[in-house]
Structure formats: C-alpha cells, structure tokens
Amino acid sequence: MTTSTARPTSADGWEWATVADVADVHLGKMLDAQKQTGQHPRPYLRNINIRWHSIDTDDLRSMDIAPHEVERFAVRVGDVLACEGGEPGRCAVVSEAQDGLAYQKALHRVRPLGGVDPHFLAYALEHLTLTGVTAHAFTGSTIKHLPLEKIKSLRVPVPPAAEQRRIAEHLSGRFSELDAAQTDLRRLLALLAALRVSIARQFLPEPGEATATIGELATVGSGATPLRADAAFWTNGMVPWITSGDLNARRVGPPRQFVTEAALAATAVRLWPPGTLLVAMYGEGQTRGRCSLLTFEATTNQACAGILLGSEAPITAAFLQGYFEATYERNRKLAAGGVQPNLSLGLIKTLVVPVRTSWQQEQLVEQYERTLEQIAVVDEGLRSLSLRMAGLRRALLASAMSGRLPLGRATDEPAGAVLARIAADRSIRPTARGTLAGTVRQKRAASAASPVQETA
C-alpha cells in the first residue's frame, strides 16, 4: 500500500491516501452489439445514468452478463460509480434500487474498503472535481477522459469512520437545501423567459391589421468567408467580420475577427451600415434565429442574414427586431435541412410583419425595452445568487475535506485505524482470480494425495 503519512494541519488525526488505497476500482464491461441480448441479460448503467449523487434508472439497456461475470461487472449497495468520460469524475453512490445492475466500461466502480463511508468518498471526489484537481488527471484533447490509473491515483482525506459519516450526513442536509433553492431559482428564470416571450407577442400581426413582407420593406442579403489560406484577406485586417456566434445579444458586441480591404474588394463579403439587423441563419443550441442590431459598419459570414430597411420603410429597425424576438421559436421550426437545419434568405423575405403608425411603434418599443431592462436586472440578480450558491457548495466541501466543519471530533478510533482495517481486509480477501487459482490448486493437491487404484 502506498499511503502517505502526511497529514493536513487543519485536520489533526486524519490520514491521506489514494483512491486505490481505500477502494477497489474497476472499469465496467465493454459494450458489444452482439452481446446486447443473450442467455443472461442484465440491465446496465451508462454514463448518462449517473448524476451528481443520484442515479437515474428511467432509461436502462441490457447486455449479456454470464454468471461468472456478475461479481466483476455488477454493482452493489455502497459502491461509488464515477464517470470515465462525459463529465469525468461525476459520481453517485449505489442504493438498494440499483443493487445488482451491471455497469459499462464508461464507468468506474469504486468499492470502498475497511468501513470507508461511500457518501464521504463521493463528496471527496466532487471536491477534487470542483477544485480542478481531477482535471489534471484527464487525458484526451477534445473529449476528456479520466482513465483507471488516474482515478486510482487521486488523493483523498481519510478521517475516522464515525467522522466520515457525520460529515457526509451534514453535507447531505445542507446540499438538499441548496438543491431545493437552485430548483426554485431555475423555475424563476424560466418564468422570466416566458415573460419575455409574452411581452414580445405584441409585435405579432393582429387580425385585419395591415402587413407587409420583409422582402417588400428591406434589402436582405448575406456575406461570405474569405479564403483562410489567403493571408491578403486576413492579415492586419481592419474591417469587422461578424459570424452567427456574435448574435447572442440584442446589440452586436465588439468584433472578434477582421478582414482586409482586399477581401472586401475581391470576395462576396458585404459591408453593412449601422442600423442593419443581423439574423443567424445557421447554428444549433440557441443561436439559429437570433436577431441583433449592428451599431457599426461590418461584414458578415454566410451564416448571417443582413436586413437593411429602406429609407421609406414604414417600420423601424427596433420594431422589426421586436418582431423577430416574438417569432424566434417559430422561425427556428421553419428551418430546413437534415443534420443542421438552416434558415434561408428566401424564407426571411417572406416573413409577414405588421405595419403600424410611427407613434404606435415608438410607444410599443419604448415600453418593451424598458420592461426588458427590468427583467434583465432581475435575471442578473437570480443568476448571481445561483453562482453564490455554487460557491457556497464549494466552500462547504472545502471545509469538510479539511476538517473545518464544526461537528466535533471523532473519538471512536485512533488515527489511521481505517487504513489499518483496509490493509487487514486486503490481506484476507482474495481476488476473484486468486480464488479460482486457489480452487484449482486445491483440487490438484487432493488428486495427488489420493491412492491410485490398481486395475485387475
């Protein structure tokens, strides 16, 4: 065993050890399409089933687990399951509801030894994740992974057993309160989002109201992406170049990319003036359908539709932006295409907008933007409170893992008793492979000791 004798000064009497010192750690069974069914189908847990400190079993699949594989590839109450990929390190403790389920290779089964409390161990792993320690063990440049040897090498505190249980119970109670508060905050944020949509509906055409298509009121066009390999189009560029990813706010923010005058002269990029509305035609997530007002001259890529109202247009850019915000979800559903649905310039030109008097537009826009400002203040406050709650969770974990929670000191066992108990467990508990080998040796020895019968 490689346990260190170093102890933190803030937690006198605690030991520190690697995960491999305090638990048996194994990866689950490699998935095989040919073994999804068989003589011994068993439901199994995937990465997607593991949440922080809870396991979702609503969507389980099955794979063939032979009887001799059950001990190796099934979980039991008190095991900690940690994600190898996805959000590496995310973990939960197996309860009676998941007892006996199999687990796939994307999960580590961390089985505590010597009376180590599984919930305390799970909180220790969460602490390492939130403080960035786990991230240092990741491999892979694009998709991060937490390999078996890396999770084994993570170091965790090992207080006396009774103290582990008290800490885990205390954190569970406090985190239940924080989780309930976070749920309430998410509900309030959703209500604010619904309020924005409800207010924006005022920009939709009413029955019998005069209307016009965007194509009748504005010039509609897009941009291009100059050849990246041609340095003349990009090096020392001074002309702002906007992409769909820049359109997530109501006003286009400071440009992040620039092209040269040569690109403007030799490619299909187009310079749009201030006051142009830009609509994201491509993009998954929340991007497609977003509309932002351009407040400076800029070019765009082909994923942005530029809408420039004519000088005689009966509606204002601010009014038209409100219309796009009111029709955001509907416009996203109008997008066509396979893997990545897109809006098109032709579709945008056919959108029908109401035509109202200048006074009506001015009053509506003023009231709408004032309300949006008020909503934004509340939204910012709620998100700030959510961040503070997340910070409180980190602080509670940090205090718990350094022995600074005011829970009193455990006196049921001396320092190091847990690790000594683990060492004793390991010495008397053979591995599955060792058990099999021992059985074979016993049979061979018995056979050799038996007298050989003579044949007549």
C-alpha positions in Angstrom: 0.0 0.0 0.0 1.3 3.5 -1.0 -0.5 5.5 1.7 1.3 8.8 2.6 1.7 9.6 6.3 1.4 13.4 5.5 -1.5 15.0 7.4 -3.2 18.4 6.9 -2.5 20.8 9.8 -6.2 21.7 9.8 -7.4 18.2 10.4 -5.3 16.7 13.2 -5.6 12.9 13.3 -6.6 12.5 9.6 -4.8 10.3 7.2 -4.4 10.9 3.4 -4.4 8.2 0.8 -5.0 7.5 -2.8 -8.4 6.2 -4.1 -6.7 2.9 -4.8 -5.6 2.7 -1.1 -9.2 3.0 0.2 -11.2 1.2 -2.5 -11.2 -1.4 -5.2 -11.5 0.4 -8.5 -12.6 -1.3 -11.8 -14.0 -0.3 -15.2 -17.2 -1.9 -16.3 -17.8 -4.2 -19.2 -17.0 -3.2 -22.8 -20.2 -2.9 -24.8 -20.6 -5.3 -27.7 -23.5 -5.1 -30.1 -23.6 -8.9 -30.4 -23.9 -9.2 -26.6 -26.9 -6.9 -26.2 -29.0 -10.0 -25.9 -28.1 -13.4 -24.7 -28.9 -16.1 -22.2 -28.2 -13.8 -19.2 -29.5 -10.3 -20.0 -28.9 -7.8 -17.2 -29.8 -4.1 -17.1 -26.7 -1.9 -17.0 -25.8 1.6 -16.1 -24.3 4.1 -18.6 -22.5 7.4 -18.2 -25.8 9.2 -18.9 -27.5 7.5 -15.9 -25.0 9.0 -13.4 -25.8 12.4 -11.9 -24.0 14.1 -9.1 -25.0 12.0 -6.1 -28.0 10.4 -7.8 -28.6 7.6 -10.3 -31.4 7.8 -13.0 -32.7 4.4 -13.9 -35.5 5.6 -16.2 -33.6 4.6 -19.3 -31.8 1.3 -18.9 -30.5 -1.1 -21.6 -29.5 -4.7 -21.2 -26.4 -6.8 -22.1 -25.4 -10.4 -21.6 -23.6 -10.9 -18.2 -22.7 -14.5 -17.6 -23.0 -15.9 -14.0 -19.2 -15.9 -13.6 -19.1 -12.2 -14.6 -21.6 -10.9 -12.1 -19.1 -10.3 -9.3 -16.9 -8.4 -11.7 -19.5 -6.4 -13.7 -22.4 -5.8 -11.3 -22.7 -3.2 -8.6 -23.9 -3.5 -5.0 -25.2 -1.1 -2.4 -22.5 1.3 -1.3 -20.4 1.2 -4.5 -19.5 4.6 -5.9 -19.9 4.9 -9.7 -17.7 7.6 -11.3 -17.9 8.7 -14.9 -14.8 8.0 -17.0 -15.9 10.3 -19.8 -18.7 12.9 -20.4 -18.2 14.9 -17.2 -15.2 12.9 -15.9 -15.4 12.4 -12.1 -19.2 12.9 -11.8 -20.2 10.2 -9.3 -23.0 8.8 -7.2 -23.5 6.1 -4.6 -25.4 2.9 -5.5 -28.6 2.4 -3.4 -30.8 -0.6 -2.9 -32.8 0.5 -6.0 -29.7 -0.2 -8.2 -28.3 -3.2 -6.4 -27.3 -5.9 -8.9 -27.3 -3.8 -12.0 -24.3 -4.1 -14.4 -22.2 -1.2 -15.4 -20.4 -0.4 -18.7 -16.8 0.5 -19.4 -17.5 4.2 -19.4 -17.9 4.0 -15.6 -15.5 3.3 -12.8 -16.8 1.1 -9.9 -15.2 2.4 -6.8 -15.9 -0.1 -4.0 -14.9 1.4 -0.5 -12.9 -0.9 1.8 -12.4 -1.1 5.6 -15.5 0.8 6.5 -14.8 3.9 4.4 -18.1 5.7 4.0 -19.2 5.7 0.4 -21.0 9.0 0.6 -18.0 10.7 2.2 -15.8 9.3 -0.6 -18.3 10.6 -3.3 -18.1 14.1 -1.7 -14.3 13.9 -1.7 -14.4 13.1 -5.4 -16.7 16.0 -6.0 -14.4 18.3 -4.1 -11.5 17.2 -6.3 -13.6 17.9 -9.4 -14.7 21.4 -8.3 -11.2 22.4 -7.3 -9.8 21.3 -10.7 -7.6 18.5 -9.2 -9.5 15.8 -11.2 -9.0 17.8 -14.4 -5.2 17.4 -14.1 -5.7 13.7 -14.4 -7.7 14.0 -17.7 -6.4 12.6 -21.0 -7.6 13.5 -24.5 -7.5 16.9 -26.2 -11.1 17.1 -27.5 -13.1 14.6 -25.4 -11.8 14.5 -21.8 -11.4 11.1 -20.0 -10.5 10.0 -16.5 -8.5 6.8 -17.0 -8.5 4.0 -14.5 -4.9 4.6 -13.3 -5.6 8.3 -12.9 -8.7 8.0 -10.7 -6.8 5.4 -8.6 -4.0 8.0 -8.0 -6.3 10.8 -6.8 -5.6 11.6 -3.1 -8.5 11.8 -0.6 -8.6 12.5 3.1 -9.4 9.6 5.4 -10.9 10.7 8.8 -12.0 8.2 11.4 -15.1 6.3 10.3 -17.6 8.0 12.6 -16.3 11.4 11.5 -16.8 10.4 7.8 -20.4 9.6 8.5 -21.1 12.8 10.4 -19.5 14.8 7.6 -21.5 13.0 4.9 -24.8 13.5 6.8 -24.1 17.2 7.4 -23.2 17.8 3.7 -26.3 15.8 2.5 -28.6 18.0 4.6 -27.0 21.3 3.6 -26.9 20.3 -0.1 -30.5 19.2 -0.1 -31.4 22.8 1.0 -29.1 24.3 -1.7 -30.5 22.0 -4.4 -34.1 23.0 -3.5 -33.1 26.6 -3.7 -31.4 26.1 -7.0 -34.6 24.4 -8.3 -36.6 27.4 -7.3 -34.1 29.7 -9.0 -34.3 27.8 -12.2 -38.1 28.0 -12.0 -38.0 31.8 -11.6 -35.5 32.1 -14.5 -37.9 30.0 -16.7 -40.8 32.3 -15.7 -38.7 35.4 -16.7 -38.0 33.8 -20.1 -41.7 33.1 -20.6 -42.5 36.7 -19.6 -40.1 38.0 -22.3 -41.9 35.9 -24.9 -45.3 37.0 -23.7 -44.4 40.7 -23.9 -42.8 40.3 -27.4 -46.1 38.9 -28.7 -47.3 42.5 -29.0 -45.2 42.7 -32.2 -47.2 40.0 -33.9 -49.8 40.9 -36.6 -53.4 41.2 -35.3 -56.4 40.1 -37.3 -57.2 42.6 -40.0 -54.1 44.6 -39.4 -52.0 46.0 -42.4 -49.0 43.9 -43.1 -46.0 43.6 -45.5 -43.3 41.1 -46.1 -39.7 41.8 -45.1 -38.7 41.4 -48.7 -41.0 44.3 -49.6 -39.6 46.5 -46.9 -35.9 45.8 -46.8 -32.8 44.7 -48.6 -31.9 41.2 -47.5 -28.5 39.6 -48.1 -25.7 37.6 -46.6 -22.0 37.5 -46.5 -19.1 35.1 -47.1 -16.0 33.7 -45.6 -12.8 34.8 -47.4 -10.3 32.0 -48.1 -8.5 31.4 -44.9 -5.3 30.3 -46.7 -5.0 33.7 -48.4 -3.2 35.9 -46.0 -4.1 39.0 -48.0 -7.7 38.6 -46.9 -6.9 38.4 -43.1 -3.5 39.6 -42.1 -3.7 43.0 -40.3 -7.4 43.3 -41.3 -9.3 46.3 -40.0 -12.9 45.6 -41.3 -15.1 43.9 -38.7 -16.3 40.4 -39.8 -19.3 39.0 -37.8 -20.4 35.4 -37.5 -23.6 33.9 -36.2 -21.9 33.2 -32.9 -21.7 37.0 -32.4 -25.5 37.4 -32.4 -26.5 36.2 -29.0 -27.1 39.7 -27.6 -29.6 42.3 -28.8 -26.7 44.5 -29.9 -23.7 43.1 -31.8 -20.8 43.4 -29.4 -17.2 44.3 -30.2 -16.0 42.4 -33.2 -13.7 39.5 -32.6 -12.5 39.0 -36.2 -11.4 41.3 -39.0 -10.9 41.0 -42.8 -8.9 43.3 -45.0 -10.0 45.8 -47.7 -8.6 43.3 -50.2 -11.2 40.8 -49.0 -13.9 43.4 -49.3 -12.9 44.1 -52.9 -12.3 40.6 -54.1 -14.8 38.3 -52.3 -18.6 38.2 -51.7 -18.4 39.8 -48.2 -20.6 42.8 -48.0 -20.2 45.9 -45.8 -23.4 46.6 -43.8 -24.0 50.0 -42.3 -25.0 50.7 -38.7 -28.8 50.1 -38.1 -28.7 46.8 -40.1 -30.4 43.9 -38.4 -28.4 40.6 -38.5 -30.2 37.3 -38.1 -28.4 34.0 -37.5 -29.5 31.5 -40.2 -27.3 28.6 -39.0 -26.4 27.2 -35.6 -27.7 24.7 -33.1 -28.3 25.4 -29.4 -29.9 28.9 -29.1 -28.1 30.6 -32.0 -30.3 30.0 -35.0 -33.0 32.6 -35.3 -31.3 35.2 -33.0 -31.5 38.8 -34.1 -29.0 41.5 -33.2 -28.7 45.2 -34.2 -25.5 46.3 -35.8 -24.2 49.6 -34.4 -21.0 49.9 -36.6 -20.0 49.0 -40.1 -19.2 45.4 -40.5 -19.2 42.4 -42.9 -20.6 39.0 -42.1 -20.1 35.4 -43.0 -22.7 33.4 -45.0 -24.5 32.3 -41.8 -25.8 35.8 -41.1 -28.7 37.4 -42.9 -28.4 41.2 -43.1 -31.7 43.1 -43.2 -31.4 46.8 -44.1 -34.7 48.7 -44.1 -35.3 51.2 -46.9 -35.3 54.9 -46.2 -39.1 55.0 -46.8 -39.9 51.8 -44.9 -43.0 52.2 -42.7 -41.4 50.3 -39.8 -38.3 50.9 -37.7 -35.4 48.5 -37.1 -36.3 48.5 -33.4 -39.8 47.4 -34.2 -38.6 44.7 -36.6 -36.2 43.4 -34.0 -39.1 43.0 -31.5 -41.0 41.1 -34.2 -38.0 38.7 -34.7 -37.8 38.2 -30.9 -41.6 37.4 -30.9 -41.2 34.8 -33.7 -37.9 33.3 -32.5 -39.2 29.9 -31.7 -41.5 29.8 -34.8 -38.7 30.8 -37.1 -36.4 28.1 -35.7 -39.0 25.5 -36.6 -39.3 26.8 -40.1 -35.6 26.0 -40.7 -35.0 23.3 -43.3 -32.2 20.8 -43.8 -31.1 17.4 -42.4 -28.4 17.2 -39.8 -28.2 21.0 -39.3 -31.4 22.8 -40.2 -30.9 26.3 -41.6 -33.0 29.4 -42.3 -32.7 30.9 -45.7 -32.7 34.4 -47.2 -35.8 33.4 -49.3 -37.7 32.4 -46.2 -36.7 35.5 -44.3 -38.0 37.7 -47.2 -41.4 36.0 -47.0 -42.0 36.7 -43.3 -45.0 38.9 -42.7 -44.8 41.8 -40.3 -47.4 44.3 -39.1 -47.4 47.9 -40.3 -48.4 50.4 -37.6 -48.2 54.1 -37.2 -44.9 55.6 -36.1 -46.5 56.7 -32.8 -47.7 53.1 -32.1 -44.3 51.7 -32.9 -42.5 54.2 -30.8 -44.7 53.6 -27.7 -44.5 49.8 -28.0 -40.8 49.7 -28.5 -40.2 52.1 -25.6 -42.4 50.1 -23.2 -40.9 46.8 -24.4 -37.3 47.8 -24.0 -38.0 49.3 -20.6 -39.6 46.1 -19.5 -36.7 44.1 -20.9 -34.3 46.2 -18.9 -36.2 45.5 -15.7 -36.3 41.8 -16.5 -32.6 41.8 -17.2 -31.9 43.3 -13.7 -34.0 40.5 -12.0 -32.4 37.9 -14.2 -28.9 39.1 -13.4 -29.7 39.0 -9.7 -31.0 35.5 -9.8 -28.0 34.2 -11.8 -25.7 36.0 -9.4 -27.5 34.3 -6.5 -27.1 30.9 -8.3 -23.4 31.5 -8.6 -23.1 32.4 -4.9 -24.9 29.1 -4.0 -22.5 27.2 -6.2 -19.7 29.0 -4.4 -21.2 28.1 -1.0 -21.3 24.4 -2.1 -17.6 24.6 -3.0 -16.8 26.3 0.3 -18.7 23.6 2.3 -16.9 20.8 0.5 -13.5 22.5 1.1 -14.3 22.9 4.8 -15.5 19.3 5.1 -12.5 17.9 3.3 -10.0 19.8 5.5 -11.7 19.1 8.9 -13.0 22.6 9.5 -16.7 21.8 9.8 -17.9 22.4 13.4 -19.1 18.8 14.0 -16.8 17.9 16.9 -14.0 15.3 16.8 -14.5 11.6 16.5 -13.1 9.6 19.4 -14.3 6.1 18.4 -11.0 5.1 16.9 -7.4 6.4 16.7 -5.9 8.0 13.6 -5.0 5.5 10.9 -7.5 2.9 12.2 -9.4 3.0 8.9 -6.3 2.4 6.8 -5.2 -0.4 9.1 -8.6 -2.0 8.7 -8.3 -1.7 4.9 -4.9 -3.4 4.9 -6.3 -6.2 7.0 -9.2 -6.6 4.6 -6.9 -6.8 1.6 -4.7 -9.5 3.3 -7.6 -11.9 4.0 -9.8 -11.2 1.0 -8.5 -12.9 -2.2 -9.4 -11.5 -5.6 -11.7 -13.4 -7.9 -8.8 -14.6 -9.9 -6.9 -15.7 -6.8 -10.0 -17.6 -5.6 -10.2 -19.5 -8.8 -6.5 -20.3 -8.9 -6.6 -21.5 -5.3 -9.5 -23.8 -6.0 -7.6 -25.4 -8.9 -4.5 -25.8 -6.8 -6.6 -27.5 -4.0 -8.1 -30.0 -6.5 -4.7 -30.8 -7.9 -3.3 -31.4 -4.4 -6.2 -33.6 -3.4 -5.8 -35.7 -6.6 -2.1 -36.2 -6.0 -2.7 -37.2 -2.4 -5.4 -39.9 -3.3 -4.1 -43.5 -3.6 -4.1 -44.9 -7.2 -6.4 -47.9 -7.6 -4.8 -50.9 -9.3 -6.8 -52.4 -12.2 -7.3 -56.1 -12.4 
